[in-house]
Amino acid sequence: MRFVLVSILLFLSPYIQACGDEHKTEHTPFANSNGNSSNLDSYEIFAPKKDGEYFLTSIYLHKKDELYISLDFQPAFTYPHHHQAFIDVSAKLVDEYEIYFNYSTTKDGGLVMCGGNVVKTLIKQLLSKKKAKEVIPPPPVEPPSNK
């Protein structure tokens, strides 16, 4: 009887684990390296659209006593739960740059009444994080013609 029970559990365990709800999984920030040109390294930074109940409102690149800029970001085409930003930084100074993800209670990033959340990380840490599952979106649908 034990053999039958163990066999059933071993046989069904991959199917049971595959039935998780993707919307309940935690989405974390990560980065991809896009190579380099001359003395600059190019990176794609991916930030989750939401962190718990908070919405991503801004991404900042910071280098102590030298640089603090807001990065432009857009929805990531192949990672539907993330936004994407692009940066080029000096290959020699990549360890000195910090990334800040600012999250707010308002979806549009307007007036924040109830606080927010800030996630601070480094480019090297983002490169070592597990990447989200890539999704190939369907091709665009042509609008119906008015004939």
Steps between C-alpha positions, in 0.01 A plus 500: 500500500783740581659427164178593319461820702863606441468419128187713470660794684817483288298476179263790582743741670620670176139562395400636839793744507423621146150614599613810694327831440747730323329813634574394858872447439742771607652702219846634574724753323780373275730620221641380169836604358486622139874495443734795481634763266830679563501572878126465566295195599133489401233352727127439493351549847169326575287609796172340608196717425377434854669432832224362719231769500731771363546607134834583334517878456869574433844345447815690596866443419735630772876538540607652831591871486475501121177385341131462582274469196153372429486225238226484241321164507233325299305174518727205420383328182605144596460529879137606556532558877802730464605843373825543308769771507827525309832632631859530377767536770877498515633145509757599765241660730206258472535394867454861616156553348186436703148452369196620696150373420236729652154361559191703588145429611367676190520330162585821312766614750304807603461635853597235756288517814573164662871454445684281255790265466857540372713207383875568480730265309817485290537413133715195584230373738233540233712303252527208743124484576280232351329635191124496451344257258511652151167520321467533124192721447267431208546710187288816475152456358409706197195719564190412301457692175199724446371381164 
